[in-house]
Amino acid sequence: INLGQASYSIIHDSHPTGGVGNYFSKPFNYGKTRGYAGFYGQSYTQSNPFGFTAGTGSSLTTKTCGVAPTSCSRSRYRTFSGVCNNLHNPGWGMAAGSYSRLLSPKYGDGIHSPTLSVTGQELPNARLISLNVFGERDIPDPKFTLLNMQWGQIMTHDMSLQFGGSQAFKHATACCSEQGDLLEQGDLHDTCYPIIIPPNDPVHNNFNRQLCMNFVRTLTDQDVRCPNVQFGAPSEQLTEVTSFMDLSLVYSNSEQMNAQLRAFTGGRMITEQRHGREWPPQNPNASTVCTMSSPTEVCYLAGDARVNQNPGLTSLQIMLLTEHNLIADNLASINPHWDDERIFQETRRILIAEYQHISYYEWLPIFLGQKNMRNNGLIYETTPGSYVNDYDAGIDPRVINSFATAAFRYFHTQIEGRLDLLSEHRARTASLRLSDWLNRPVVVEAEFDNLCRGMVTQPEEDTDDNYDTEIKHFLFRLDGTFGQDLKAIDIQRNRDHGLASYNDFREFCGLKRASTFEDFMDLIQPQHVERLRAHYTSPEDVDLTVGGSLEAHVAGALAGPTFLCILTEQFFRTRVGDRFFYENGNIDNAFTREQLQSIRTQTAARFVCDNTNIQYIQPRAFERIHLGNELLPCASLPRIDFSLWKEDVTPAFDTHNAFIYTK
Ligand code: HEM
């Protein structure tokens, strides 16, 4: 077969099954208050009849704050919870710890309630901003594949999960009914901050009913009464997972949870064999975690609770799991004297290194720009086998609140609502509608290779101000039509976390502080600035997640200057603040130069090849197939040479507490 000529072609603007509803033809009651002509010419109006301020702080949660040990023993391996990565500040980056901040919070009441306008009034309705300021046009990216988007979500799930959030399955706290009806004020939990559907919503029909989208506030250090937190100090949100890029989404965030995922033989993770392939284990709480049409449907258990959220994400989680077992089998066969623990930990170390390498040298340059990364010490021009000893114990590696709550979420714009299933010839056999398959991984097992080919072939959505209708109107819609709006959620979350304003961050990032809306025109197109003016009372009110998402991109990067500044700062800290970063040669367990050089040959393409039945792939898998990036046989791509881990002499080594390692 000649796969050089890929037959894949885009069929955009058509949804494969069911369609997205003919909502543009609905009659509208045009703008009564502050109406604004949106992208499609309708006017939506603003309303928040209940004037929510939400969340007074008391909480019924059983969740507890992470506790860091007062001193650390120098272990050869990372802990699962992230503690003791930094030996001077053992809690930095641990699971159930707080986010860090670049700028002080701006809560409505100064300590906890969601941000308000400078006038003291509510900020404009989040759904209204989503509808009127952002578009929903379907523009395929000219250069990048869906894998590019999907890898970003993997990195997100490794680095951050707002405390108490589910982000996939139904939240235990309901502020709105499943049909979208607002619950009685008296029935609302303190943490409720529902997104009110404005009247005349073009999609969510609300004749005579007050509809809302469920939204539960992130739990903070005050909510769960973390030790040493001063009563009355501004709240800091907590994150469920470690901040480090340590594949916590595979290995989990605690030793106890990790024990549920490990086979404890041959260094392997637990898998189930079906159709000649390995799959993640079944989740014991399947019926509450997944949407299932029968109790026998698969629903996976992994290191991260969001594993079943969408088919692309689940597919990559499966690949990471099978890559672990593949590496473990290799190490076990060349080092028969290694016990299970040794194989497991060395495998984990190699897999994390492989993933950090792909993320920093192949993926991040697309988003942050190669030159920008080099200039700021995020990547280096290395000579073969050379270490980069840039670990700095003074750098706080925690995830920055404005990174997780605004800047990194900008890439929700890349989500495609239609997933193509492709044959090896890259011919489309069928397509999936994204909202049909959220939290329903059964399709992944049925169509794994076809889905993965789609992921490495189909274009992602252009990185712009448009959000796919599947996530803008139908997110988690289950079998009904009433779904959520991810852009509106992002805006609401920005206020829930009390992020400083877009204008504050412009100034922080060395840009000109705006005193009028016109001043935003240095970075934002005039028609967008007009939309901002139509909704916000003051330029000081513009939410970071809104203003940052409208900026023109910096040349060579996929974000404007404000988000790029936050993203660059985060990935500098994530690298330089991680004692175990794979390029560091100054630690007890550094890779040998030969091993490091071999890890540096690994690519996303080869990773996908080795964990699917795909036979041909383009070498730069984040980029679409084109002249110069044609399909090649998988076997022709470089692969890590595991023989470099062969150990001739049995070392005197206690895997639990030793760090002196003799060869
Ligand atoms: C099909 C793909 C995706 C879906 C369905 C999805 C959905 C979601 C949902 C439901 C949330 C929680 C919102 C909230 O309650 O505040 C979320 C959070 C988030 N998403 Fe996505 N997302 C996707 C892809 C991505 C991508 C590609 C990126 C970045 C490259 C990304 C970055 C983030 C970040 C940073 C958060 C906040 C995480 C936290 O701190 O808890 N997502 N996403």
Boltz pocket constraint, residues with backbone or C-beta under 6 A from the ligand:
constraints:
  - pocket:
      binder: B
      contacts: [[A, 148], [A, 149], [A, 150], [A, 151], [A, 152], [A, 153], [A, 156], [A, 160], [A, 161], [A, 162], [A, 165], [A, 167], [A, 168], [A, 309], [A, 310], [A, 403], [A, 404], [A, 405], [A, 408], [A, 409], [A, 411], [A, 412], [A, 414], [A, 415], [A, 416], [A, 471], [A, 486], [A, 489], [A, 490], [A, 493]]
      max_distance: 6.0
